[in-house]
Amino acid sequence: MTARHPYVFPILPALLAAALILANPAGAGHSVVQLHEEGGFAQNISLEAGAVYEVQMQVRTDAGGEVVLRIESLGEDGSVKEFRQTERGLLPDGQWQVLSVQIPVPEGAAENRMKLMAPEPGAYQWKDLQIRRIRADEDEVRRSWTEKFQTYSHVYTGLVVDARHLEADRSMSPRILSESGQLIYGGVFASMDYVQEEGVVSYGRELEPPLTDRVAADPHYPLVLPLIVEAVDVNDPAGTHLVIRDSDAERIFSALAAHDFLSRHAVVILID
């Protein structure tokens, strides 16, 4: 079962807007880095304490596999005060893959750092580094979403995976994979308090309020246009790792160019 935009909620005044504040000086070019599990690429980035940012880039490698983007906010003593980390499967045949993380920078953060890592060591290419500050400006929000709809043929605010017909179960760390084994969503790694309070997905039987809040454009901007796909199998004995069709995985990755809802962990899993 797949569906397109079955839920469209009224657009209310918004408090979110993304303003580009940094672009990769390489422009249309790209950089090559050697990555491994411990890193291989790290760069300090300028973020304002008390604000929320989205960090996005595109990554590729001929070998495929997965890549991890991690953003850290450090205190004066060098300890990690806050972090966000996301893992995503790379596209085959050296295609560029969008990779994004959103992080709230804590008060008192003295330094912020971006890291790129990969489970499989090798040469990886990255380009188009963008750092956007999430702003509380209603007009900017409306303008941003209007531009998305004018620019892209399909824009989605979140992902819904229907697994009600499978022996699926809840988990604090679910994974969504394609039939060919590509990682679509591995959650967002953060402090335990954050994971316990927010979770990396929301579960429910029906896609209705308040569950729809998870896949809305923003809590204060409840436009709900989820991309809905069907799980075709489970990938672990507990039934917490779901498998979707390769064609649906392609739809998800294509949609991320317009709006990376995975970076906002705007994911709902429907189970019985």
C-alpha positions in Angstrom: 0.0 0.0 0.0 1.3 3.4 -0.9 -0.5 6.7 -0.8 0.2 10.4 -1.6 -0.8 13.2 0.6 -3.9 11.6 2.3 -3.7 14.0 5.2 -3.7 17.7 4.6 -4.2 19.8 7.8 -4.8 23.5 7.8 -1.7 25.7 7.8 -1.5 27.8 10.9 0.9 30.6 11.9 4.4 29.2 12.1 7.5 29.8 14.2 10.0 27.9 12.0 12.1 29.1 9.2 15.5 27.9 7.9 17.9 30.6 6.9 21.1 29.7 5.0 24.1 31.0 6.9 27.0 29.0 5.4 27.7 27.4 2.1 30.5 25.1 1.0 33.1 27.5 -0.5 33.9 24.8 -3.0 30.5 25.6 -4.7 29.7 23.0 -7.3 32.9 21.2 -6.6 33.5 18.5 -3.9 36.1 17.4 -1.4 37.6 13.9 -1.0 38.2 12.6 2.5 39.3 9.3 4.0 36.7 8.1 6.5 36.6 5.3 9.1 34.6 4.4 12.2 36.4 6.9 14.4 36.0 9.8 11.9 38.5 10.9 9.3 36.9 14.3 8.8 36.2 17.0 11.4 35.6 20.7 11.2 34.7 23.4 13.6 31.5 25.3 12.7 30.2 28.6 14.1 26.9 28.2 15.8 25.2 30.5 18.3 24.4 29.2 21.8 20.7 28.9 22.5 19.7 28.5 18.8 18.7 25.5 16.7 20.5 24.6 13.5 20.3 22.2 10.6 23.6 21.0 9.2 23.3 19.4 5.7 25.7 18.1 3.1 25.8 15.6 0.2 28.0 12.5 0.4 28.9 9.7 -2.0 31.3 6.9 -2.6 31.7 4.4 -5.3 31.6 1.5 -2.8 28.2 2.4 -1.3 27.6 1.5 2.3 26.7 3.9 5.1 27.9 7.2 6.5 27.5 9.0 9.8 27.2 12.7 10.4 27.7 13.9 14.0 27.4 17.5 15.4 28.8 18.2 18.8 28.6 21.2 21.1 31.4 21.4 23.6 31.8 23.2 26.9 34.8 25.2 28.1 36.4 22.1 29.5 36.1 20.3 26.1 33.3 17.9 27.3 30.4 17.2 25.0 27.4 19.2 26.3 25.0 18.2 23.4 25.2 16.1 20.3 23.1 14.8 17.4 24.2 12.0 15.1 22.5 10.3 12.2 23.4 7.4 10.0 22.2 6.9 6.5 22.8 4.4 3.6 24.5 5.8 0.6 23.0 5.6 -2.9 24.5 3.1 -5.4 26.6 3.9 -8.4 28.3 6.9 -6.8 25.1 9.0 -6.6 25.0 11.9 -4.2 23.0 11.3 -0.9 21.6 14.0 1.3 22.7 13.8 4.9 21.3 16.2 7.6 21.2 16.7 11.3 19.3 19.2 13.5 20.8 20.2 16.8 19.8 22.6 19.6 23.0 24.4 20.7 23.0 24.6 24.6 23.7 27.8 26.5 27.3 27.9 27.5 28.6 26.0 24.4 32.1 27.2 23.7 32.8 25.2 20.5 30.8 23.3 17.9 32.2 20.5 15.8 31.1 18.5 12.8 32.3 15.0 12.1 31.9 12.6 9.2 32.4 8.9 9.8 31.8 5.6 7.9 31.7 1.9 9.1 33.6 0.9 6.0 37.0 2.7 5.6 37.7 4.4 2.3 37.6 7.5 0.2 34.3 9.5 0.4 33.3 12.7 -1.4 31.2 15.5 0.1 29.9 18.8 -1.2 27.3 21.5 -0.6 27.8 22.0 3.1 24.9 24.1 4.4 24.2 25.3 7.9 20.8 26.8 8.5 19.5 28.5 11.6 16.0 27.6 12.5 14.3 31.0 13.0 11.0 32.0 14.7 9.6 34.0 11.9 6.1 33.3 10.5 6.6 35.0 7.2 9.9 33.2 6.5 8.2 29.9 7.2 5.4 30.5 4.7 7.9 31.7 2.2 10.2 28.7 2.7 7.4 26.2 2.2 5.9 28.1 -0.8 9.4 27.9 -2.4 9.5 24.2 -1.8 6.2 23.6 -3.5 7.2 25.8 -6.4 10.6 24.1 -6.9 9.8 20.4 -6.3 7.1 18.2 -7.8 6.8 16.2 -4.5 7.2 17.6 -1.0 6.6 15.6 2.1 6.7 16.6 5.7 7.4 13.1 7.2 7.5 9.4 6.7 4.9 6.8 7.7 5.7 3.1 7.5 2.6 0.8 7.6 3.6 -2.4 9.4 0.2 -3.4 10.8 0.1 -6.6 8.7 3.4 -7.8 10.1 4.6 -9.2 13.4 6.2 -5.8 14.2 7.0 -4.4 17.6 8.1 -1.1 19.3 11.8 -0.2 19.9 13.8 2.8 21.1 16.2 2.1 18.2 14.3 0.8 15.2 15.8 0.7 11.7 14.2 1.0 8.3 16.0 -0.8 5.5 15.3 -1.5 1.8 14.9 -5.0 0.3 18.5 -4.7 -1.0 19.8 -4.0 2.5 20.3 -0.3 2.3 19.8 1.7 5.5 17.0 4.2 5.1 16.7 5.4 8.7 18.7 4.4 11.7 17.2 7.0 14.1 18.9 10.0 15.6 21.5 9.4 18.2 21.4 11.9 21.1 21.5 12.0 24.9 19.5 9.4 26.7 17.1 12.0 28.1 16.3 13.2 24.6 15.7 9.7 23.2 13.5 8.8 26.2 11.5 12.0 25.9 11.2 12.4 22.2 12.0 9.0 20.7 13.3 8.5 17.2 9.9 7.4 15.9 6.3 7.5 17.1 4.1 4.3 17.1 0.4 3.9 16.7 -2.5 2.0 15.1 -4.0 4.8 13.0 -2.5 8.0 11.6 -4.6 10.5 13.4 -4.0 13.2 16.0 -2.0 13.4 18.1 0.2 11.0 16.1 0.0 13.3 13.1 2.0 15.9 15.0 5.1 13.8 14.5 4.9 14.1 10.7 3.8 17.7 10.6 6.0 20.4 9.1 6.5 21.8 12.5 4.7 21.7 15.9 3.6 25.3 15.2 3.0 24.8 11.5 0.8 21.7 11.3 0.9 21.0 7.6 0.8 17.2 7.3 1.8 15.7 4.0 3.5 12.4 4.9 5.0 9.9 2.4 3.3 6.6 3.3 5.0 3.3 2.4 4.3 -0.3 3.3 6.7 -2.5 5.2 7.1 -5.9 3.5 9.1 -7.7 6.1 11.0 -7.5 9.4 14.7 -7.8 9.6 15.3 -9.0 13.2 13.7 -11.6 15.6 12.1 -8.9 17.7 10.3 -7.4 14.7 11.7 -3.9 15.3 13.7 -3.5 12.1 11.5 -3.0 9.1 12.1 -3.7 5.4 10.5 -1.6 2.6 10.5 -2.0 -1.2 13.5 -0.7 -3.1 11.2 1.5 -5.2 9.9 3.1 -2.0 13.4 3.7 -0.7 14.1 5.5 -4.0 11.0 7.7 -3.4 12.2 8.5 0.1 15.7 9.5 -0.9 14.4 11.5 -3.8 12.1 13.4 -1.5 14.9 14.4 0.9 16.2 16.9 -1.6 13.1 19.0 -1.0 12.9 18.5 2.7 14.9 16.2 4.9 12.2 15.0 7.2 14.5 12.2 8.4 16.8 14.7 10.0 13.8 15.9 12.1 13.0 12.3 12.9 9.5 12.9 11.5 8.8 9.2 11.3 5.7 7.2 12.3 5.4 3.4 12.3 1.9 1.9 12.3 1.6 -1.4 14.1 -1.2 -3.5 15.6 
